[in-house]
């Protein structure tokens, strides 16, 4: 199982970024996917969830209306569109899936929101 995130970077407050997570090593379309984030000195927190076929999504309260999770099962990729970014969104963002054997994580991608 491999999860590889990309798309992070430095963005000004109010800006947008789209993160991608390319998955391999398992049947991607059979499993839900999640994005988490971890800011310096804080615990890792759930950002968004999407069911295996993309029918159901869920977001942490502070991300509702600003972030959108989506997936392309033909490309084995899950996305996180982030709009109206705030300095408080600065964190390392991780892709996650939960298989029979346990939780799997990517290496993370850094998002920094700063002027």
KAPE-V811009 format. One line per field, one symbol per residue. phi: phi as a letter, one per 20 degrees, with the letter a starting at -180 (. if undefined). psi: psi as a letter, one per 20 degrees, with the letter a starting at -180 (. if undefined). burial: 1 if it has 24 or more other ideal C-beta (glycine too) atoms within 12 Angstrom, else 0. Layout:
BEGIN
phi = ???
psi = ???
burial = ???
END
This chain:
BEGIN
phi = .cccebofrebfgnecbceccedbnbfgfecfccdcbcegmcffcfebccffdnfdcbcfgfdgnddcebbcffdlcdcceddlfcgfefaedcebcddgepecceencedcdbe
psi = pppoqrirapqqpiaqqoqqopqrjrngiiqqqqprqoqpjrqpqpgqqprhjjhpqqqqgiipihqpqrqohhjlpqqoporlqqhiiprppqqqqorhiaqqqaiqppppoq.
burial = 1011111100100000111111100001001111111110000011111101000010110010011111100001111111001100111111111000000111011111100
END
